[in-house]
């Protein structure tokens, strides 16, 4: 059975594929059928995965505006696709998700994903940006 970290990882990978392939998220099935995916993650974590990936896409315009407003000297389209996907997903979770995960946990998970999938410098970049977004949210 999967867990929330794994659900976030799959959401990141799905968002990355959607962004770099310019594919509609509904057409992405990179791992397995929905039934296999749900069985692997479990129903609750699969719902969490779907919320993160679909919510980040649905709210992408607003999320990108929020990220851009806090990214000093960086435009969203200049960021690496991995960092962009992590930031979109984490910003969605901080501001829009019905899950109400504590902000510190969202930021920690985003940093862990950046360590696994991005560059050595991405963690501090993502941490700083998400911390600014978290502070504004209050």
Order of alpha helices (4+ residues) and beta strands (2+ residues): alpha-alpha-alpha-alpha-alpha-alpha-alpha
